[in-house]
């Protein structure tokens, strides 16, 4: 997601995602990639 999209970053973090990568692209200048591990997903399903 675009690095200035703070609302989406908050949602991603709220549901348990973590910043996995940041890279430069020609459109957004900086893109943040959030991910949720399989273990974290399984842990959320058990609670």
Secondary structure, DSSP 8 states (H G I E B T S, - for coil): -BTT-HHHHHHHHHTT-EEEEEEEETTTEEEEEEE--HHHHHHHHT-
